[in-house]
Amino acid sequence: MSDIGEVAALIAACAFAVLVLILTLPILRLRHTVDATTRMINDLNDRTAPLLGDVNTTVKNVNTALEQVQTSLDGVNLQLAKVDTMTSHAQNVTANVANLATVVSAAAANPLVKVAAFGYGVRRAAAGRRHAETEREVRDTIKQQRRAAKRGNR
């Protein structure tokens, strides 16, 4: 029986050797793929490190620029506060001038209105008197013409 066990062991060993030979080719290809991937990762690391340094420098520059913008905005806000105060004062002055103009206008306009009304009344009275005189003259003329016509008819 030992011959059958030895033959079986030999067949098993040959089958295992064939299996190892069959698996060797994919394992070698897999090793080449892993080596290529390792090289690619190393290359990527070599290229990424300077890019990250540049990005870091850019971020620092942007932060510096933002700080300068913030400082400028603070200055602008201070100036706007000053302008707002000046605008408020100018608004108060304008309101005071408008009130003063209203008072002066009312004080000056009231006597002027009275003088204008008096002048209008005098002109109206004079025009009425002239009109009345003209009407009287016209009536007198018509009466004289009628009298003359009556005398001429007699």
Rosetta blueprint (number, residue, H / E / L):
1 M L
2 S H
3 D H
4 I H
5 G H
6 E H
7 V H
8 A H
9 A H
10 L H
11 I H
12 A H
13 A H
14 C H
15 A H
16 F H
17 A H
18 V H
19 L H
20 V H
21 L H
22 I H
23 L H
24 T H
25 L H
26 P H
27 I H
28 L H
29 R H
30 L H
31 R H
32 H H
33 T H
34 V H
35 D H
36 A H
37 T H
38 T H
39 R H
40 M H
41 I H
42 N H
43 D H
44 L H
45 N H
46 D H
47 R H
48 T H
49 A H
50 P H
51 L H
52 L H
53 G H
54 D H
55 V H
56 N H
57 T H
58 T H
59 V H
60 K H
61 N H
62 V H
63 N H
64 T H
65 A H
66 L H
67 E H
68 Q H
69 V H
70 Q H
71 T H
72 S H
73 L H
74 D H
75 G H
76 V H
77 N H
78 L H
79 Q H
80 L H
81 A H
82 K H
83 V H
84 D H
85 T H
86 M H
87 T H
88 S H
89 H H
90 A H
91 Q H
92 N H
93 V H
94 T H
95 A H
96 N H
97 V H
98 A H
99 N H
100 L H
101 A H
102 T H
103 V H
104 V H
105 S H
106 A H
107 A H
108 A H
109 A H
110 N H
111 P H
112 L H
113 V H
114 K H
115 V H
116 A H
117 A H
118 F H
119 G H
120 Y H
121 G H
122 V H
123 R H
124 R H
125 A H
126 A H
127 A H
128 G H
129 R H
130 R H
131 H H
132 A H
133 E H
134 T H
135 E H
136 R H
137 E H
138 V H
139 R H
140 D H
141 T H
142 I H
143 K H
144 Q H
145 Q H
146 R H
147 R H
148 A H
149 A H
150 K H
151 R H
152 G H
153 N H
154 R L
